[in-house]
Amino acid sequence: MTATVTPASLGTARLYVGGEWLDATSGGAMDKIDPRTGQVQGSVLLAGAAEVDKAVAAAKAAFPAWRDLPGSERRKALLRLERIIEEHAAELGGIAAAEGGTAVGLATGGHHVAASWFGYYAGWADKIEGTVVPGVPGGVDYTLAEPYGVVGIIITWNGPMISVAMKVAPALAAGNTVVLKSPELAPFAIQRFAELIEDAGLPPGVLNILPGGPEAGDRLVRHPDVGKISFTGGHATARKILEAAQPTLKPVALELGGKSANLVFPDADLDATVPFAVGFTVGLMSGQGCALPTRMIVHREIYDEVVQRLRAAVEALPVGDPLDPSNVVGPVVSSAACERILGMIDEARTSGAGRVVTGGERAAGELADGFYVKPTVLADVDNSSRIAQEEIFGPVLVVLPFDDEEEGIRLANESTYGLAAFVQTKDAARAHRVAARLEAGSVFVNGFVPVMPSAPFGGYKQSGYGREGGKPGLDEFLQTKNVYIATV
């Protein structure tokens, strides 16, 4: 493992409300800790209830003009946002790597993906339409697809600009205005995006951005002038959001966690399957992704060979400073995350729930001050254990065997989550058969194209409800009005 840790000061993350920057807040401030070094790398101003109220008022004031703007003009605004993100992808990627620990090449690529979401939904902005209801006696009946008004968006810290794009782009295309609570653990790339908004000519108040913690989130959800909430994050916060939404009965869309199964059948191409399994679990964002195939269920006929290959592939991954393009695995986001991940590994090891094949400890030497967890593989894992059932959100891959297709499907579905599932096989009939029986919102066979703007993404079971991507993602931010006009 090598590191070329580059000290970086990210300055102060501020609030962007009604087209203006706020330099003081009622929510106080917090230090932002560099996950690479454990040192302070900046300060984050935190929104309190007063700033949320101000942002909602600004969004409410901006809503009528934005709603009534021709769809072709909203399309042009979103295309400008797409262009600006594309032009600044490298800059935004560097900020994201420094604040969140994602490898800089991946972080930069993620901003190109984010830009594509704005481009995709720009295409929908002038195609929002209702329907005519046929055969209505004595009159004409039709529907209108209308925006909610002010939409509250709450996102998490992993890949924050992708989450922004997945929610903000369709919300704006539909004619809503937005109050976005950005994550206090990763607010700086989003702040830079806010600075670029002004260059894109987005009217003041249409998009307001507030770094904040639980106080800000709670006020945003409870605010009576917020028409809908869209949230990405964990179960505990989701339950609090649903509780806070009860008094106003506002609709809530939830994109939550996952413990996605990766079923590997005996005919799988292991030369492709193993690099895929490693690259999209411990190697992607240090395992800090909701839909990653972190639970690998392998046919017993090839199980031992797969485990051996996984060990070799994982141990070859370069670990270190994410701003060094030669590194693949960076730190996890915080000290608390690091300790939690290591605690789950230790629990599995001591309880006999799994066998550590490689990794399982904190990186030492020149990486010791950062929040680096060595990429880890646990084999012979008990599918009912905590390590197999709970989202680890770190560079940890669990592996367990199965004996036949029926058992493999059963093990894959034995989870409270249902965000994604993966299948590795050359048998097309089996691929379709198994995909139909897996309890997940997305199934990927022999590959993975994450967060495509044109495809719906969302969960089954406790992985949430609602969809992001495609027309279903637009429909999340529209409500249907029926109009009847008597003609006799």
N, C-alpha and C positions, 0 to 999 in steps of 0.2 A: 504494500500500500504506500502510495506517495501523496504528498499534498503540496500545493503551492498557494497557501492561504494568503489572500490579498485583503488587507484591511480596507474597510469601506465604511464611510459615514453616509447614511441615507437621509440625514436631516430630520425634519419634522413632518409627519403626516398630518394634514389639516383637513378641514371639512369644506366641502364645496356645496353651497346652498344658494339657489336662486341666481346662479351665475356669479356669485361672490365667494371669496375665501374667508373663513372664520379663523381667527388667530387665538381665540380664547373660548373655552367651553365650560359648561356646568358639570361635565362628567369627569373633569380632571385630565390627567395624562399618565402614560406608562412608558417605561423604557422598552425598546425593542431589542431583544437579544439576538446576536448573530449566531445562527445554528452551527456555523463553521468553527467558531472560536470560543463561544460562551461569553463574549464581551458585548457591551452595549454598542449597537450600531445606529441607533436613532431614537427618536421620541415619537409617540403617537398621541395626538389629542383625541380624547374620547367624547363622543356625543352623549349628552344627557337628555332628559325628557324635553327640556326647553329647545334644544337644537333639533330634535325630531319634530316637535310641533312647528318650528319655523320651516323646516324642509317640506313637511306635508302641506303647509299653507302655500309655499312657493309652487309646489307641484299642482295643487288645486287651482291656483290662479292661472297657471300656464295651460291647464288642460283644455279649456274650450277652444282656444286658438289652435292647439296642436291637433285636437280631434277633428276640427273643421278644415284643417289644411288638406288640400287635395292629396290623395294617396301618391300621386306622381311626385309631389314635393317631399313627402316623407321618404319616398324611395330615394330621392337624390341625397337627402340628409344621411340616410343609412349607408349609401354608397360612399359618401365622403368619410364616414367613420371607418368603413372597410379600408379605404385607401390609406388613411392616416395610420391605422394599426399596422398595415402591411409595411409602410415606409419606416415605422419605428419598431418593428418586431425585434431587431437585434438589441436595441436599447432596452425595451421592455423585458426581453428575455434575460438580459444581464441583471436587471433589478430583481426580477423574480428568482433568479438563481441565488443572489446574495441574501434575499430576505427569507426564502423558503427552503433552500437547499437542493432544489431540482437541478440536475445537470444542465449546463447552459445551452447546449445544443438542443436538448429536448424542450427547455423552457422557451427558446426562440421559436422552435417549430410550433409549440403550443399557441403562440400569438398569431402565427399564420392561420392556424385552425380557427382561432377566435375571430380573426378578420373574415374568414369565409362564412361564418354564421351571420355576420352583418350583411354581407353580400347576398346570401341566400334569402334572408327575410326582407331585404330591400325589394326583392322580386315579388313578394306577397303584398306589399303595402298598397298597391293600386288594384288588387284583385280580390278584395274582401267584398263579399256579396251575400245577399239573402236568397230566399226562394219564394216562388209563388205557389200557394197551396191550391191545387186544382179542385174543381167540383164543389165549391162552397155555395150553398144556396143563398140567393138574394144579395150577393155582394162579392167583393174582391178581398182575398186574404193573402197576406204575404208576411215574410219574416225579414228582420234586420239583424245583422251581426254588429254589435256595438261594444266599444271598450268599457272597462269597468270604471275608469277615471284614474285615481291615484292608486298605483300598485306598489306594495312594499316588497322588496326583494332582500333576502338574507342569504349570504353565501359563506362557505367555509374557506379555509386558507390554502387548500391544495389545488393548484391550478386555478387561481382566483379569476384570471382574465377569461379563461374558457367558461367558467361559471357565469361571469358577467355576460358574455356573448350569448350563451344558451338561454338566458332569461331576458336580458335587457333588449336584445334585438327584436324578438317577437313581440314583446310588450310595447315597444315604440312603434313597430310596424302596424300594430293593431289600433294605434291612436291613444294609448294610455300615456300618462306621465309616471315617472318612477322616483321613488326614494330607495336608494340602495344602501344597506348597511354592510360596509366592507369589513373583512375580518381584521381584528386588531393584531393578529399574528403575522399578517401579510398584507399591509395596506399600501405599500409604496408603488408597486406597479400600477395599481388602480388609481392612485393619486396622479401619477404621470398621465394616465389615460384621461383623467378629468382635466388636466391642463391642456390636453390636445383637443378636448371637446370644443373649447372656444374657437380653435382654428377651423373646426368643421362647421361652424356657424349654427350649432344647435341652440335654439332659443333658451334663454335663461329660465330655469325652473322645470324644464322638461326632464332633465336627469340631475338628481341631487345625490351626492355621495358623502356618507358619514361613517368614518371608522367608529366602532363602538363595541361595547360588551353587552352583557345581559340586560342592563337597564335600558339601553337604547333599543334593543330588540323587542323587549316587552312593551315599551311604549308604542313602537311602530305597529305591532300586531294589534294592540288594544285601541289604537286611534280610530275614532268613529268616521273620519274622512278617508280612510284607506279602504279601498273596495275589495282588494284581494291580496293575499300573501303567497309568495313563492319562495320556498326554502330548500337549500341543500345543506346537509349536515348529518348529525347523529341522532339516534333515537331519543336520548334524554332531552335534548333541546327540542326535538319535534313534539314530544309530549307537552312540554311547557308552552310551545306555540299553540297547540290545539286548545289547551286550557285557556290561554289568553284570548284566543279568537272566539270563545264561547259567548261572551256578553253581546257581541255585535253579530254573531252568527256569520262572519265573513268566510268565504271559501278559502281553502288553503291547499296548495299543491306541494307535495313533499317528494324530494329525491334524496333517499337515505342510503344507508350502507349496504354492503354485500359481503358474502363469503362464497364467492362463485366457484362452483365445481368445474373441474377440467377432466372430463372422462377420456381416458386413453385406451383404445382398443388394440388388440394384438396386431392388427394390420396397419397401424399408424406408421407413418414415416418418421422414425425416431431422429433422423438427422435434421428434420425440420421441427419436430415436436419439442425436443429438449431445449434448443435455443429459444423457441417461442415461450416455453414455460418459464424459463429463467428471465428472459428479456422483459416479459410483461408481468412479472411479479416482483422479485427482489431487485431487478434492474431498472424498472420504470418508476421514477419518482420515489425511489427507495421503498417501494411497496405501499406508498401512501395514496392509493387510488381506490375508489369505491367498487369498481366493476372488475378489478383484476382477478385472474384465475388462481387464487391463492390456496385452493384446496384441490390437490391433484389426486385423482382416483384412477389407479393404473391396474390394468388386467394382470393377474398374478403370473401369467405366462411370460411377461416381459418386465415384471416389477423390479427384480434385482438389477437387471441391466439399466433400467431407467434411473434407479437411485444412484448407481455408480456414475452414470453420465451426468446427472444433475450435480453431483458433488464436484466433478471436474470442471463443469461449466461455471458453477457459482464461484469456485475458488479462483477462477481466471478473471473475474470481474475486477476492473480497477476501481478502487475506492479512494475518495479524497475530495479536495476542494471542488465544488461544482462549477466554479468559474474557470477551472482548467479543463479545456475541451477533451483532454485524453481520459478523463474520469467518467465513469458511468454511474456509480453509486455515491450519493452525497449523504449529508447528515439528515436525520429526521428533524422535525420542525422545532422541537423544544426539549428542554431537560426533562420535563414531566413526561413527554411522549417517550423519550429514551428509557426512562426508568420503568414506565408501564410495559413497554415491549419486552425488556429484559426480564421483568417480573413474570410475564406470561410464559416466556421460554423456560425459566427456572421452575415454575410450577409444573409444566408439562414434563420436564426432565425428572424432577423429584417424585412426582406422582406416578410415573410410569406411563403417562399418556402418550409419550412419543420419544423417539431416540434421536438425539442430535447427531446428524451426519457431518455437518460442518457449520462453523460460525457459532452463534449462541452466546456471544459476549460483546462487550464494548471494545471498540478499537482503541489501541494504545499508541504509545510513541508520540509522534508529532500530531496525531489526530486526537489525543486524549482529552484536550480541552473542549473539543466540539462534541456534538450530539450524534456521533457515528456509532451505529450498530453493525457489526459484521454481518454480511449476507448469510442467511441461515436456512438450512434444510432440516426438517424433522421428518423422519420416516416412521413407519409402523404406528401411525397415529390412530388413536381411538376416536372414531367419528362422533361419539357423544361427548367428548371432552371439551373443555373450554377453549383449548387452542384450535380445535377444529370447528367450533360453533360460533365463536365470537370474532368480530373484526379486529385484526391485530393492528393494521395500519402501520406497517413497518416492513423491513426487508426479510420477511419470513415466509417460506413455502412449506406447507404440510403435505405429506404424501401418505396414502393408504392404499391397500390392494382391494380388488374385487375379483370374483370368479366367473360371473356370467352377466349378460346384458341386464337382466332383471335386477340383479343385486346392485349393479353399477348405478342404474337409474334410481333405485331406492335410496342408496347412500347419497347420491347427488341431491335428492329432494328432501332429505332429512336435515332441514335447516329452516330457521325462522325467516331467513332472507330469501329473496328471489329477484335480485337485480339482473344478473347475467349468468349464463352457463356456457361451457365450451365442450366441443366434441372433436376428438382426433380419430379419424378413420378414413380409409379409402373406399369403403362400401357406401355407395350413394343411397341405397335403400335403407341401410342402417341409419345413416345420417338423418334422413327425413323422419324415420320412425322414432328415433331417440329424441330429436328436437321437439317433436309433437308432445312428448311425455314429460319433458323437463319443465319444472315450475319456475320459470324465470321470464322476465320481461324481454330479454334479448338472448338469443342463442347464436353462437359463432362456431362454425365448423371449419377446421383446418386453417384458421386465421383470425385476425382481429383488426377491424377498422374502427377505432374508438371515435365516439362523438361526431358522427357524420351529421351535418346540418339537415340533410334531406330525409333522414330516417328517424322514426320515433324512438325515444330512449326513456325508460322508466321501469319501475319495479313491480313485482308481485309481492304478496305477503307483507312482511314488515320492512321491505325495501321502499315503501312509499306508494304514492298514487299520483296520477297526472303524468303527462308526457312532455318531453322536450325534444324538438326536432321535427321536421316535416310539417305538414298541415296540422296534425294534432298539437304540435307545439304552439302554433298560432292560435288555435282554438282555445287553448288554456287561458288566453288573455282577452277573449271575446265572450259576450253573453247574448242570448237570443231574445229578441223582442218580436212578438206577433202583433200584426196590425190587421184589423178587419174594417172595411169600408162598405157600408150598405149602399147598394145601387138602385134599390126599389123602395 
